[in-house]
Structure formats: C-alpha cells, structure tokens
Amino acid sequence: MDFSVTAAGLLEFGGRRVACALGRSGITHAKIEGDGATPAGCFAIRRVMFRPDRIDPPDTAMPVAPIRQRDGWCDDPRDPAYNRPVSLPYPASTEALWRDDGAYDIVVVLGHNDDPPVPGSGSAIFVHVARANGAPTEGCVAMALPDLLAMLGACSPGDRLCVNPDLP
C-alpha cells in the first residue's frame, strides 16, 4: 500500500486523511543536506523504532526495535556512515535519536537516499511524532501520536510513503 502525503500537509491511508507537518522549506525534488525540505517521491517504509521508557512497542507488521540512549544517525556527508545509524558519541556530525522533546518517541525509517546513500542528498528522513503546535520539521514528515500509531497499524512490509508536491 502507498501512504500519500500532499503539499497541504495531509497524509492519506486506508480511507483516512490526517494532518501532518512537513519540512520548513516545503517539498523539493532536489533534496540537499540541511535545506529543511521534505523530499518528494515514494520511499519504502523500512522499519520502526520507539522509546521503550515512554511508550509500548507499536502494533504493526513492520520490523520494530527500541531506541537506545546511544543511538544516533550520521548526517555528515563526508563520513562513510552518512545516512546510517551510529552509536554515540560518534566523531562526525550526528542526530541523537534519544530526545527529550518526544519527537522521536516513534521513528519510522524511510528509504530515502539509503541504497546506497549519496553524500549531500539528505539524511535522517523519518516519519515521527509532531510537536504539539504542529511546527514544521527539518525535512521529515511528522504526525500526532494517535495518527502515527494508526498509520503503523495499517503498515505492512513493502509499503511506501509517497510525498507528492502536486497534490493539494
């Protein structure tokens, strides 16, 4: 199944339409590391990570693993581990997955720029929990926790998230 995201910040799946936050710079067809844009295209839903101290494992057919305090994601285009998970501390620039703000209580890893990663073409593109005020992301797709859990309940291996800037 494809899960569709529109430029208006709506995610459609299984007959439902829910609000989602996109990158602060909108949607782009030419993703560049640090541009703040959500990449356009269809991306495999790879796996799910969650904060075991805050929530139970989500009910989904997707592979699920707990986030550990030392989990990070390399966002340094010059590093061999670019757009890959790493253990913190790490010598290159990284994003910590164990966050205080709750945004990464659930992280859905998308198959953006990962097979293989092209340096500078964007890293750490996830679906995650939205901020309470619905603020834009740095390039991810973010949803209210109940909507994210519902989406995961509908997910199966082989499903994709399609970000389409041409849909209103």
DSSP file (Angstrom, degrees, kcal/mol; ACC not computed):
  #  RESIDUE AA STRUCTURE BP1 BP2  ACC     N-H-->O    O-->H-N    N-H-->O    O-->H-N    TCO  KAPPA ALPHA  PHI   PSI    X-CA   Y-CA   Z-CA
    1    1 A M              0   0    0      0, 0.0   159,-2.1     0, 0.0     2,-0.5   0.000 360.0 360.0 360.0 144.8    0.0    0.0    0.0
    2    2 A D  E     -a  160   0A   0    157,-0.2     2,-0.5   159,-0.1   159,-0.2  -0.881 360.0-150.8-101.4 135.0    1.1    3.5   -0.6
    3    3 A F  E     -a  161   0A   0    157,-3.0   159,-3.8    -2,-0.5     2,-0.4  -0.924  21.3-145.8-100.6 125.2    0.6    6.2    2.0
    4    4 A S  E     -aB 162  12A   0      8,-1.8     8,-3.1    -2,-0.5     2,-0.4  -0.805  13.9-166.8-105.7 131.3    0.2    9.6    0.3
    5    5 A V  E     -aB 163  11A   0    157,-3.4   159,-2.9    -2,-0.4     6,-0.2  -0.959  12.5-154.0-114.1 131.1    1.4   12.9    1.6
    6    6 A T  E >   -a  164   0A   0      4,-2.6     3,-1.9    -2,-0.4     4,-0.4  -0.597  29.2-111.7-101.3 163.5    0.1   16.1    0.0
    7    7 A A  T 3  S+     0   0    0    160,-2.2    15,-0.1   157,-0.7    -1,-0.1   0.744 116.0  64.5 -63.1 -23.6    1.7   19.6   -0.2
    8    8 A A  T 3  S-     0   0    0    159,-0.5    -1,-0.3     2,-0.1    12,-0.1   0.454 123.2-102.6 -79.5   0.1   -1.1   20.9    2.1
    9    9 A G  S <  S+     0   0    0     -3,-1.9    11,-2.4     1,-0.3     2,-0.4   0.910  75.6 136.5  79.8  43.9    0.2   18.6    4.8
   10   10 A L  E     - C   0  19A   0     -4,-0.4    -4,-2.6     9,-0.2     2,-0.5  -0.983  38.3-157.0-123.1 137.2   -2.3   15.8    4.7
   11   11 A L  E     -BC   5  18A   0      7,-3.2     7,-2.6    -2,-0.4     2,-0.4  -0.957  10.5-160.3-114.0 128.3   -1.4   12.1    4.9
   12   12 A E  E     +BC   4  17A   0     -8,-3.1    -8,-1.8    -2,-0.5     2,-0.3  -0.905  22.6 146.5-112.9 133.9   -3.9    9.6    3.4
   13   13 A F  E >   - C   0  16A   0      3,-1.9     3,-3.0    -2,-0.4   -10,-0.1  -0.937  65.3  -2.6-161.3 141.5   -4.1    5.9    4.2
   14   14 A G  T 3  S-     0   0    0      1,-0.3     3,-0.1    -2,-0.3   -11,-0.0   0.794 129.2 -51.0  49.6  37.5   -6.8    3.3    4.5
   15   15 A G  T 3  S+     0   0    0      1,-0.3    -1,-0.3     0, 0.0     2,-0.3   0.482 115.8 114.6  80.7   1.2   -9.6    5.8    3.8
   16   16 A R  E <   -C   13   0A   0     -3,-3.0    -3,-1.9     2,-0.0     2,-0.4  -0.742  48.4-162.0-103.7 154.2   -8.3    8.2    6.4
   17   17 A R  E     +C   12   0A   0     -2,-0.3     2,-0.3    -5,-0.2    -5,-0.2  -0.961  18.7 172.7-136.0 116.5   -6.9   11.7    5.9
   18   18 A V  E     -C   11   0A   0     -7,-2.6    -7,-3.2    -2,-0.4     2,-0.1  -0.890  33.9-101.9-127.3 154.6   -4.9   13.2    8.8
   19   19 A A  E     +C   10   0A   0     -2,-0.3   125,-0.5    -9,-0.2     2,-0.3  -0.416  39.5 178.5 -71.8 147.1   -2.8   16.3    9.2
   20   20 A C        -     0   0    0    -11,-2.4     2,-0.3   123,-0.1   123,-0.2  -0.987  25.3-123.6-145.4 154.3    1.0   16.1    9.1
   21   21 A A  B     -E  142   0B   0    121,-2.9   121,-2.2    -2,-0.3     2,-0.2  -0.768  27.1-166.5 -96.5 144.0    3.9   18.5    9.3
   22   22 A L        -     0   0    0     -2,-0.3   115,-2.2   119,-0.2   118,-0.2  -0.609  38.5 -56.4-118.4-179.3    6.4   18.8    6.5
   23   23 A G  B >   -j  137   0C   0      3,-0.4     3,-2.3   116,-0.3   115,-0.2  -0.210  47.6-116.6 -60.0 148.8    9.8   20.4    6.3
   24   24 A R  T 3  S+     0   0    0    113,-2.3    13,-0.2     1,-0.3    -1,-0.1   0.715 117.4  49.6 -60.0 -22.0   10.2   24.2    7.0
   25   25 A S  T 3  S-     0   0    0     11,-2.6    -1,-0.3     1,-0.4    12,-0.2   0.206 111.2-125.2-101.8  13.8   11.2   24.7    3.4
   26   26 A G    <   -     0   0    0     -3,-2.3    12,-3.0    10,-0.4     2,-0.4  -0.511  51.8 -30.4  82.7-148.6    8.3   22.7    1.9
   27   27 A I  E     -k   38   0D   0     10,-0.2     2,-0.3    -2,-0.2    10,-0.0  -0.886  59.4-170.6-113.2 140.6    8.7   19.8   -0.5
   28   28 A T  E     -k   39   0D   0     10,-2.3    12,-3.1    -2,-0.4     3,-0.3  -0.962  29.7-154.3-132.8 149.6   11.6   19.5   -3.0
   29   29 A H  S    S+     0   0    0     -2,-0.3     2,-0.3     1,-0.2    -1,-0.1   0.521  98.7  52.3 -89.4  -9.7   12.5   17.3   -5.9
   30   30 A A  S    S-     0   0    0      2,-0.0    -1,-0.2     0, 0.0     2,-0.0  -0.628  80.9-164.3-128.9  72.1   16.2   18.0   -5.3
   31   31 A K        -     0   0    0     -2,-0.3     2,-0.4    -3,-0.3     7,-0.0  -0.324   6.9-174.5 -62.4 133.7   16.9   17.3   -1.7
   32   32 A I    >   -     0   0    0     89,-0.1     3,-2.3     5,-0.1     5,-0.3  -0.995  37.3 -93.7-129.7 136.7   20.2   18.7   -0.3
   33   33 A E  T 3  S+     0   0    0     87,-2.4    42,-0.0    -2,-0.4    88,-0.0  -0.222 109.7   9.6 -49.9 126.4   21.5   18.0    3.2
   34   34 A G  T 3  S+     0   0    0     89,-0.2    -1,-0.3   104,-0.2   105,-0.0   0.476  87.9 120.2  85.0   3.2   20.4   20.8    5.6
   35   35 A D  S <  S-     0   0    0     -3,-2.3    -2,-0.1     2,-0.1     3,-0.1   0.624  73.0-129.8 -78.3 -10.9   17.9   22.5    3.2
   36   36 A G        +     0   0    0    102,-0.5   -11,-2.6     1,-0.3   -10,-0.4   0.630  64.2 128.3  75.9  12.9   14.9   21.9    5.6
   37   37 A A        -     0   0    0     -5,-0.3    -1,-0.3   101,-0.2   -10,-0.2  -0.754  61.3-124.8-104.5 149.6   12.8   20.5    2.8
   38   38 A T  E     -k   27   0D   0    -12,-3.0   -10,-2.3    -2,-0.3     2,-0.1  -0.794  36.7-117.1 -85.8 128.6   10.9   17.2    2.7
   39   39 A P  E     -k   28   0D   0      0, 0.0     2,-0.2     0, 0.0   -10,-0.2  -0.431  22.1-129.8 -70.9 139.8   12.0   15.2   -0.3
   40   40 A A        +     0   0    0    -12,-3.1     2,-0.2    -2,-0.1   124,-0.2  -0.572  62.5  64.6 -81.0 150.6    9.4   14.4   -3.0
   41   41 A G  E    S-D  163   0A   0    122,-2.4   122,-3.1    -2,-0.2     2,-0.5  -0.722  85.3 -62.8 131.4-178.8    9.0   10.8   -4.1
   42   42 A C  E     -D  162   0A   0    120,-0.3     2,-0.4    -2,-0.2   120,-0.3  -0.928  48.1-172.7-109.3 128.9    8.0    7.4   -2.9
   43   43 A F  E     -D  161   0A   0    118,-2.7   118,-2.9    -2,-0.5    69,-0.1  -0.972  25.8-114.3-128.3 132.8   10.1    5.8   -0.2
   44   44 A A  E     -D  160   0A   0     -2,-0.4    67,-2.6    67,-0.4     2,-0.9  -0.320  26.8-124.3 -59.5 141.9    9.9    2.3    1.3
   45   45 A I  E     +F  110   0B   0    114,-2.4   113,-0.4    65,-0.2    65,-0.2  -0.830  36.5 179.7 -88.3 106.8    8.9    2.2    4.9
   46   46 A R  E     -     0   0B   0     63,-2.4     2,-0.3    -2,-0.9    -1,-0.2   0.959  46.0 -39.2 -79.9 -54.8   11.9    0.3    6.3
   47   47 A R  E     -F  109   0B   0     62,-0.9    62,-2.5    15,-0.1     2,-0.4  -0.962  48.8-113.3-166.3 173.9   11.4   -0.1   10.0
   48   48 A V  E     -Fg 108  64B   0     15,-2.6    17,-2.0    -2,-0.3     2,-0.3  -0.967  19.1-170.6-127.4 137.0   10.1    1.4   13.2
   49   49 A M  E     -Fg 107  65B   0     58,-3.0    58,-2.9    -2,-0.4     2,-0.3  -0.932  10.5-175.3-122.6 152.0   12.0    2.5   16.3
   50   50 A F  E     -Fg 106  66B   0     15,-1.4    17,-3.3    -2,-0.3    56,-0.2  -0.977  33.8-108.8-146.3 156.7   10.4    3.6   19.6
   51   51 A R    >>  -     0   0    0     54,-2.3     4,-2.5    -2,-0.3     3,-1.7  -0.774  27.4-163.6 -86.0 105.0   11.4    4.9   23.1
   52   52 A P  T 34 S+     0   0    0      0, 0.0    -1,-0.2     0, 0.0    16,-0.1   0.697  86.3  58.9 -68.0 -17.9   10.7    2.0   25.4
   53   53 A D  T 34 S+     0   0    0      1,-0.1     3,-0.1    -3,-0.1    -2,-0.0   0.586 117.5  31.4 -83.0  -9.2   10.7    4.2   28.5
   54   54 A R  T <4 S+     0   0    0     -3,-1.7     2,-0.3     1,-0.3    -1,-0.1   0.721 124.2  15.6-116.8 -35.8    7.8    6.3   27.1
   55   55 A I  S  < S-     0   0    0     -4,-2.5    -1,-0.3    50,-0.1    -5,-0.0  -0.940  71.6-107.6-140.9 161.6    5.6    4.0   25.0
   56   56 A D        -     0   0    0     -2,-0.3    -5,-0.1     1,-0.1     3,-0.1  -0.442  58.4 -77.1 -78.5 160.5    5.0    0.4   24.3
   57   57 A P        -     0   0    0      0, 0.0    -1,-0.1     0, 0.0    49,-0.0  -0.373  59.3-107.9 -56.5 135.0    6.1   -1.1   21.0
   58   58 A P        -     0   0    0      0, 0.0     2,-1.0     0, 0.0   -10,-0.1  -0.340  26.6-111.8 -67.6 149.4    3.6    0.0   18.3
   59   59 A D        +     0   0    0     -3,-0.1     2,-0.3    90,-0.1    -3,-0.0  -0.721  67.7 126.3 -82.1 103.4    1.2   -2.6   16.9
   60   60 A T        -     0   0    0     -2,-1.0    93,-0.2     2,-0.2    96,-0.1  -0.983  67.3-127.6-155.7 157.8    2.5   -3.0   13.4
   61   61 A A  S    S+     0   0    0     94,-1.1    95,-0.1    91,-0.5    92,-0.1   0.486  83.3  99.8 -85.4  -4.5    3.6   -5.7   10.9
   62   62 A M  S    S-     0   0    0     90,-0.3    -2,-0.2    93,-0.2     2,-0.1  -0.406  91.9 -87.8 -78.4 156.7    6.8   -3.7   10.3
   63   63 A P        -     0   0    0      0, 0.0   -15,-2.6     0, 0.0     2,-0.4  -0.459  51.4-164.1 -61.8 135.8   10.1   -4.6   12.0
   64   64 A V  E     +g   48   0B   0    -17,-0.2   -15,-0.2    -2,-0.1    -4,-0.0  -0.975  15.2 170.1-129.4 137.9   10.3   -2.8   15.3
   65   65 A A  E     -g   49   0B   0    -17,-2.0   -15,-1.4    -2,-0.4     2,-0.1  -0.994  34.0-108.5-144.2 148.0   13.2   -2.1   17.7
   66   66 A P  E     -g   50   0B   0      0, 0.0     2,-0.4     0, 0.0   -15,-0.2  -0.463  30.8-120.2 -74.1 148.5   13.7    0.0   20.8
   67   67 A I        -     0   0    0    -17,-3.3     2,-0.3    38,-0.1   -18,-0.0  -0.731  28.0-150.0 -83.0 135.5   15.8    3.2   20.6
   68   68 A R    >   -     0   0    0     -2,-0.4     3,-2.0   -17,-0.1    29,-0.2  -0.722  25.8-109.3-103.8 159.0   18.7    3.1   23.0
   69   69 A Q  T 3  S+     0   0    0      1,-0.3    29,-0.3    -2,-0.3    28,-0.1   0.758 118.0  49.8 -59.5 -25.9   20.3    6.2   24.7
   70   70 A R  T 3  S+     0   0    0     27,-0.1    18,-3.9    26,-0.1    -1,-0.3   0.334  82.6 120.8 -96.9   7.6   23.4    5.9   22.5
   71   71 A D  E <   +L   87   0E   0     -3,-2.0    26,-2.4    16,-0.2    27,-0.7  -0.541  33.6 158.4 -76.9 135.1   21.5    5.6   19.2
   72   72 A G  E     -LM  86  96E   0     14,-2.6    14,-2.3    -2,-0.3     2,-0.4  -0.863  34.6-129.6-142.6 177.8   22.3    8.3   16.6
   73   73 A W  E     -LM  85  95E   0     22,-1.8    22,-2.4    12,-0.3     2,-0.3  -0.989  25.9-124.7-136.8 124.3   22.1    8.9   12.9
   74   74 A C  E     + M   0  94E   0     10,-2.5     9,-2.4     7,-0.4    10,-0.3  -0.526  30.6 170.8 -74.9 126.4   25.1   10.3   10.9
   75   75 A D        +     0   0    0     18,-1.9    19,-0.2    -2,-0.3    -1,-0.1   0.112  41.9 112.4-119.6  20.2   24.3   13.4    8.9
   76   76 A D    >   -     0   0    0     17,-0.7     3,-2.1     1,-0.1     6,-0.2  -0.842  54.3-156.9 -96.2 108.9   27.8   14.3    7.8
   77   77 A P  T 3  S+     0   0    0      0, 0.0    -1,-0.1     0, 0.0     5,-0.1   0.698  91.8  57.6 -60.0 -18.4   28.1   13.9    4.0
   78   78 A R  T 3  S+     0   0    0     41,-0.1    -2,-0.0     3,-0.0    -3,-0.0   0.559  90.0  90.4 -87.1  -7.8   31.9   13.4    4.3
   79   79 A D  S X  S-     0   0    0     -3,-2.1     3,-1.9     1,-0.1    -5,-0.0  -0.675  78.2-131.8 -93.8 142.6   31.6   10.5    6.7
   80   80 A P  T 3  S+     0   0    0      0, 0.0    -1,-0.1     0, 0.0    -2,-0.0   0.746 108.7  57.3 -60.9 -22.4   31.4    6.8    5.5
   81   81 A A  T >  S+     0   0    0     -5,-0.1     3,-1.3     3,-0.1    -7,-0.4   0.229  77.3 152.0 -92.9  15.2   28.4    6.3    7.8
   82   82 A Y  T <  S+     0   0    0     -3,-1.9    -7,-0.2     1,-0.3    12,-0.0  -0.183  72.3   5.1 -50.7 132.5   26.4    9.1    6.2
   83   83 A N  T 3  S+     0   0    0     -9,-2.4    -1,-0.3     1,-0.2    -8,-0.1   0.842 111.4 109.9  56.8  39.7   22.7    8.5    6.4
   84   84 A R  S <  S-     0   0    0     -3,-1.3   -10,-2.5   -10,-0.3    -1,-0.2  -0.950  76.6 -95.8-134.5 155.4   23.2    5.4    8.6
   85   85 A P  E     +L   73   0E   0      0, 0.0     2,-0.3     0, 0.0   -12,-0.3  -0.470  46.3 179.5 -69.5 145.8   22.6    4.6   12.2
   86   86 A V  E     -L   72   0E   0    -14,-2.3   -14,-2.6    -2,-0.1     2,-0.5  -0.905  30.0-109.9-139.2 166.6   25.6    5.1   14.5
   87   87 A S  E     -L   71   0E   0     -2,-0.3   -16,-0.2   -16,-0.2   -17,-0.0  -0.883  52.0 -90.9-101.4 132.2   26.4    4.7   18.2
   88   88 A L  S    S+     0   0    0    -18,-3.9     2,-0.1    -2,-0.5   -16,-0.0  -0.623 104.1  49.3 -90.0 148.8   27.0    7.9   20.2
   89   89 A P  S    S+     0   0    0      0, 0.0    -2,-0.1     0, 0.0   -17,-0.0   0.556  79.0 172.0 -71.6 150.3   29.4    9.5   20.8
   90   90 A Y        -     0   0    0      2,-0.2     4,-0.1    -2,-0.1    -2,-0.1  -0.969  38.2-128.7-129.0 142.7   30.4    9.5   17.2
   91   91 A P  S    S+     0   0    0      0, 0.0     2,-0.2     0, 0.0    -1,-0.1   0.734  88.7  57.9 -69.5 -21.4   33.3   11.5   15.7
   92   92 A A  S    S-     0   0    0      1,-0.1    -2,-0.2   -16,-0.0     2,-0.1  -0.485 106.2 -68.8-100.7 174.6   31.2   13.0   12.8
   93   93 A S        +     0   0    0     -2,-0.2   -18,-1.9   -19,-0.1   -17,-0.7  -0.403  63.6 168.9 -64.2 133.7   28.1   15.1   12.9
   94   94 A T  E     -M   74   0E   0    -20,-0.3     2,-0.5   -19,-0.2   -20,-0.2  -0.913  36.1-125.1-141.6 166.1   25.0   13.1   14.0
   95   95 A E  E     -M   73   0E   0    -22,-2.4   -22,-1.8    -2,-0.3     2,-0.3  -0.981  30.6-129.3-112.9 127.5   21.5   13.4   15.1
   96   96 A A  E     -M   72   0E   0     -2,-0.5   -24,-0.2   -24,-0.2   -26,-0.1  -0.593  12.8-162.4 -75.7 134.2   20.6   11.9   18.5
   97   97 A L  S    S+     0   0    0    -26,-2.4     2,-1.1    -2,-0.3   -25,-0.2   0.714  77.2  76.7 -88.1 -23.2   17.6    9.6   18.4
   98   98 A W  S    S+     0   0    0    -27,-0.7     2,-0.3   -29,-0.3    -1,-0.1  -0.769  73.4 173.3 -88.9  97.7   17.1    9.6   22.2
   99   99 A R        -     0   0    0     -2,-1.1     3,-0.4     1,-0.1    -2,-0.0  -0.770  40.4-143.3-114.1 152.7   15.5   13.1   22.5
  100  100 A D  S    S+     0   0    0     -2,-0.3    -1,-0.1     1,-0.2    -2,-0.0   0.739  93.3  67.5 -80.1 -24.7   13.9   14.9   25.4
  101  101 A D  S    S-     0   0    0      1,-0.1    -1,-0.2    30,-0.0     4,-0.0   0.524 101.2-121.4 -82.3  -5.0   11.1   16.6   23.3
  102  102 A G  S >  S+     0   0    0     -3,-0.4     3,-1.7    29,-0.1     4,-0.3   0.339  79.1 118.9  86.1  -7.8    9.2   13.4   22.4
  103  103 A A  T 3  S+     0   0    0      1,-0.3    26,-2.0     2,-0.1     3,-0.4   0.855  81.1  41.4 -60.9 -33.8    9.5   13.9   18.6
  104  104 A Y  T 3  S+     0   0    0      1,-0.2    -1,-0.3    24,-0.2     3,-0.2   0.017  73.3 113.7-105.2  27.9   11.4   10.6   18.3
  105  105 A D  S <  S+     0   0    0     -3,-1.7   -54,-2.3     1,-0.3     2,-0.4   0.856  97.6  20.6 -61.7 -31.8    9.2    8.6   20.7
  106  106 A I  E    S-F   50   0B   0     -3,-0.4    23,-0.7    -4,-0.3     2,-0.4  -0.992  77.8-175.0-133.0 131.5    8.4    6.8   17.5
  107  107 A V  E     -FH  49 128B   0    -58,-2.9   -58,-3.0    -2,-0.4     2,-0.7  -0.992   9.6-161.1-127.2 123.5   10.6    7.0   14.4
  108  108 A V  E     -FH  48 127B   0     19,-3.1    19,-1.8    -2,-0.4     2,-0.5  -0.924  18.9-140.8-104.3 114.8    9.7    5.4   11.1
  109  109 A V  E     -FH  47 126B   0    -62,-2.5   -63,-2.4    -2,-0.7   -62,-0.9  -0.632  17.2-156.8 -80.8 124.7   12.8    5.0    8.9
  110  110 A L  E     -F   45   0B   0     15,-1.3     2,-1.7    -2,-0.5   -65,-0.2  -0.720  24.7-116.8-101.0 152.1   12.1    5.8    5.3
  111  111 A G        +     0   0    0    -67,-2.6     2,-0.6    -2,-0.3   -67,-0.4  -0.330  61.8 143.1 -83.3  54.8   14.1    4.5    2.3
  112  112 A H  S    S-     0   0    0     -2,-1.7    13,-0.3    13,-0.3    12,-0.1  -0.866  77.0 -18.8 -97.4 124.7   15.3    7.9    1.3
  113  113 A N  S    S+     0   0    0     -2,-0.6    -1,-0.2     1,-0.1     5,-0.1   0.880 104.7 113.4  52.2  46.9   18.9    8.1   -0.1
  114  114 A D        +     0   0    0     -3,-0.3    -1,-0.1     3,-0.2    -2,-0.1   0.393  41.4  85.4-127.8   4.5   19.9    4.9    1.5
  115  115 A D  S    S-     0   0    0      1,-0.9    -1,-0.1    -4,-0.1    -2,-0.1  -0.497 132.2 -18.4-141.0  70.6   20.6    2.4   -1.3
  116  116 A P  S    S-     0   0    0      0, 0.0    -1,-0.9     0, 0.0     2,-0.1   0.711  94.4-120.7 -88.9 166.3   23.4    3.5   -1.4
  117  117 A P        -     0   0    0      0, 0.0    -3,-0.2     0, 0.0   -35,-0.1  -0.445  18.2-145.2 -65.7 136.3   23.5    6.9    0.3
  118  118 A V    >   -     0   0    0      4,-0.2     3,-2.3    -2,-0.1     4,-0.1  -0.925  30.4-110.3-101.2 116.5   24.7    9.7   -2.0
  119  119 A P  T 3  S+     0   0    0      0, 0.0   -41,-0.1     0, 0.0     4,-0.0  -0.202  99.4  11.5 -52.5 128.4   26.7   12.2    0.1
  120  120 A G  T 3  S+     0   0    0    -88,-0.1   -87,-2.4     1,-0.0     3,-0.1   0.377  95.2 107.7  88.4  -2.4   24.8   15.5    0.5
  121  121 A S  S <  S-     0   0    0     -3,-2.3   -90,-0.1     1,-0.2   -89,-0.1   0.224  92.6 -73.7 -94.8  15.5   21.5   14.2   -0.8
  122  122 A G        -     0   0    0     -4,-0.1     2,-0.3   -47,-0.1    -1,-0.2   0.199  47.3-153.6 105.7 138.8   19.7   14.2    2.5
  123  123 A S        +     0   0    0      1,-0.2   -89,-0.2    -3,-0.1     3,-0.1  -0.919  64.6  28.7-139.2 163.4   19.8   12.1    5.7
  124  124 A A        +     0   0    0     -2,-0.3     2,-0.9     1,-0.2    -1,-0.2   0.888  63.9 169.6  54.4  47.1   17.6   11.1    8.6
  125  125 A I        +     0   0    0    -13,-0.3   -15,-1.3   -15,-0.2   -13,-0.3  -0.819  18.1 154.5 -91.5 109.2   14.3   11.4    6.7
  126  126 A F  E     -H  109   0B   0     -2,-0.9    15,-2.3   -17,-0.2     2,-0.5  -0.727  50.4-120.9-125.2 168.6   11.8    9.9    9.0
  127  127 A V  E     +Hi 108 141B   0    -19,-1.8   -19,-3.1    -2,-0.2     2,-0.2  -0.986  52.0 156.0-104.9 129.9    8.2    9.9   10.0
  128  128 A H  E     -Hi 107 142B   0     13,-2.1    15,-2.4    -2,-0.5     2,-0.2  -0.821  46.4 -61.5-144.5-178.1    8.0   10.9   13.6
  129  129 A V  E     - i   0 143B   0    -26,-2.0    15,-0.2   -23,-0.7     2,-0.1  -0.512  54.0-125.2 -73.5 133.5    5.8   12.4   16.3
  130  130 A A        -     0   0    0     13,-3.0    15,-0.2    -2,-0.2    -1,-0.1  -0.425  24.8-103.8 -76.8 151.9    4.7   16.0   15.6
  131  131 A R    >   -     0   0    0      4,-0.4     3,-2.0    -2,-0.1    -1,-0.1  -0.379  37.2-107.7 -66.2 155.5    5.3   18.9   18.0
  132  132 A A  T 3  S+     0   0    0      1,-0.3    -1,-0.1     2,-0.1    -2,-0.1   0.820 121.1  49.5 -57.6 -32.7    2.1   19.9   19.9
  133  133 A N  T 3  S-     0   0    0      1,-0.0    -1,-0.3     2,-0.0    -2,-0.0   0.412 112.1-118.9 -89.3   3.1    1.9   23.2   17.8
  134  134 A G    <   +     0   0    0     -3,-2.0    -2,-0.1     1,-0.2     3,-0.1   0.725  49.4 176.5  69.1  21.9    2.3   21.3   14.5
  135  135 A A        -     0   0    0      1,-0.1    -4,-0.4  -114,-0.1    -1,-0.2  -0.158  35.3 -92.4 -58.9 152.0    5.5   23.2   13.7
  136  136 A P        -     0   0    0      0, 0.0  -113,-0.2     0, 0.0     2,-0.1  -0.146  39.5-130.4 -61.4 161.9    7.5   22.3   10.6
  137  137 A T  B     -j   23   0C   0   -115,-2.2  -113,-2.3     3,-0.3  -112,-0.2  -0.337  25.3-102.8-100.8-175.5   10.2   19.7   10.6
  138  138 A E  S    S-     0   0    0   -115,-0.2  -102,-0.5    -2,-0.1  -101,-0.2   0.354  96.6 -49.2 -89.8   4.3   13.8   19.8    9.3
  139  139 A G  S    S+     0   0    0      1,-0.2  -116,-0.3  -103,-0.2  -102,-0.1   0.272 111.5 106.1 145.2  -6.5   12.7   17.7    6.3
  140  140 A C  S    S-     0   0    0   -118,-0.2     2,-0.5  -102,-0.1    -3,-0.3  -0.210  70.7-111.3 -85.2-179.5   10.8   14.8    7.9
  141  141 A V  E     - i   0 127B   0    -15,-2.3   -13,-2.1  -119,-0.1     2,-0.4  -0.977  36.6-168.4-110.7 130.6    7.0   14.1    8.0
  142  142 A A  E     +Ei  21 128B   0   -121,-2.2  -121,-2.9    -2,-0.5     2,-0.3  -0.957   7.2 179.8-127.0 143.3    5.5   14.4   11.5
  143  143 A M  E     - i   0 129B   0    -15,-2.4   -13,-3.0    -2,-0.4  -123,-0.1  -0.922  39.3 -87.2-136.3 157.4    2.1   13.4   12.8
  144  144 A A     >  -     0   0    0   -125,-0.5     4,-2.6    -2,-0.3     3,-0.4  -0.397  48.6-112.7 -59.5 143.5    0.2   13.4   16.0
  145  145 A L  H  > S+     0   0    0      1,-0.2     4,-2.7   -15,-0.2     5,-0.2   0.880 114.8  51.2 -52.9 -47.1    1.0   10.3   18.0
  146  146 A P  H  > S+     0   0    0      0, 0.0     4,-1.9     0, 0.0    -1,-0.2   0.900 113.1  46.5 -60.6 -37.2   -2.5    8.7   17.7
  147  147 A D  H  > S+     0   0    0     -3,-0.4     4,-2.5     2,-0.2    -2,-0.2   0.894 111.6  51.0 -69.4 -39.2   -2.4    9.2   13.9
  148  148 A L  H  X S+     0   0    0     -4,-2.6     4,-2.5     2,-0.2    -1,-0.2   0.912 110.3  49.3 -63.6 -42.4    1.1    7.8   13.7
  149  149 A L  H  X S+     0   0    0     -4,-2.7     4,-1.9    -5,-0.2    -1,-0.2   0.893 110.9  50.3 -63.6 -39.2    0.0    4.7   15.6
  150  150 A A  H  X S+     0   0    0     -4,-1.9     4,-1.0    -5,-0.2    -2,-0.2   0.911 110.1  50.4 -64.8 -42.0   -3.0    4.2   13.3
  151  151 A M  H >X S+     0   0    0     -4,-2.5     3,-0.9     1,-0.2     4,-0.7   0.933 110.0  49.8 -60.4 -45.8   -0.7    4.5   10.3
  152  152 A L  H >< S+     0   0    0     -4,-2.5     3,-0.8     1,-0.3   -91,-0.5   0.853 104.5  58.8 -63.4 -33.9    1.6    1.9   11.7
  153  153 A G  H 3< S+     0   0    0     -4,-1.9    -1,-0.3     1,-0.2    -2,-0.2   0.778 109.0  45.6 -63.5 -25.8   -1.3   -0.4   12.4
  154  154 A A  H << S+     0   0    0     -4,-1.0    -1,-0.2    -3,-0.9    -2,-0.2   0.534  94.7 105.0 -92.7  -7.9   -2.1   -0.3    8.7
  155  155 A C    <<  +     0   0    0     -3,-0.8   -94,-1.1    -4,-0.7   -93,-0.2  -0.436  42.0 176.7 -79.8 146.3    1.5   -0.8    7.5
  156  156 A S    >   -     0   0    0   -155,-0.1     3,-2.1    -2,-0.1  -111,-0.2  -0.964  45.2 -78.8-137.6 155.6    3.0   -4.0    6.1
  157  157 A P  T 3  S+     0   0    0      0, 0.0     3,-0.1     0, 0.0  -111,-0.1  -0.298 119.3  34.5 -52.6 137.9    6.4   -4.8    4.7
  158  158 A G  T 3  S+     0   0    0   -113,-0.4  -112,-0.1     1,-0.4     2,-0.0   0.243  87.6 131.1  96.5 -10.8    6.7   -3.5    1.2
  159  159 A D    <   -     0   0    0     -3,-2.1  -114,-2.4  -114,-0.2    -1,-0.4  -0.334  40.7-153.8 -72.5 158.0    4.5   -0.4    1.9
  160  160 A R  E     -aD   2  44A   0   -159,-2.1  -157,-3.0  -116,-0.2     2,-0.5  -0.929  15.8-135.3-132.5 155.1    5.7    3.1    0.8
  161  161 A L  E     -aD   3  43A   0   -118,-2.9  -118,-2.7    -2,-0.3     2,-0.6  -0.965  24.5-161.2-107.0 122.0    5.3    6.7    1.8
  162  162 A C  E     -aD   4  42A   0   -159,-3.8  -157,-3.4    -2,-0.5     2,-0.7  -0.921   5.9-162.4-111.2 118.5    4.7    8.9   -1.2
  163  163 A V  E     -aD   5  41A   0   -122,-3.1  -122,-2.4    -2,-0.6  -157,-0.2  -0.886  12.7-176.1 -99.8 114.7    5.3   12.6   -0.9
  164  164 A N  E >   -a    6   0A   0   -159,-2.9     3,-1.3    -2,-0.7  -157,-0.7  -0.914  17.8-171.5-120.1 105.7    3.6   14.4   -3.8
  165  165 A P  T 3  S+     0   0    0      0, 0.0    -1,-0.1     0, 0.0  -159,-0.1   0.638  85.1  64.0 -70.2 -12.0    4.0   18.2   -4.1
  166  166 A D  T 3  S+     0   0    0   -159,-0.0  -160,-0.1  -160,-0.0    -2,-0.0   0.580  83.9  86.6 -88.3 -10.4    1.5   18.3   -6.9
  167  167 A L    <         0   0    0     -3,-1.3  -160,-2.2  -162,-0.2  -159,-0.5  -0.775 360.0 360.0 -90.4 131.9   -1.4   17.1   -4.7
  168  168 A P              0   0    0      0, 0.0    -1,-0.1     0, 0.0  -162,-0.1   0.496 360.0 360.0 -72.5 360.0   -3.2   19.9   -2.8
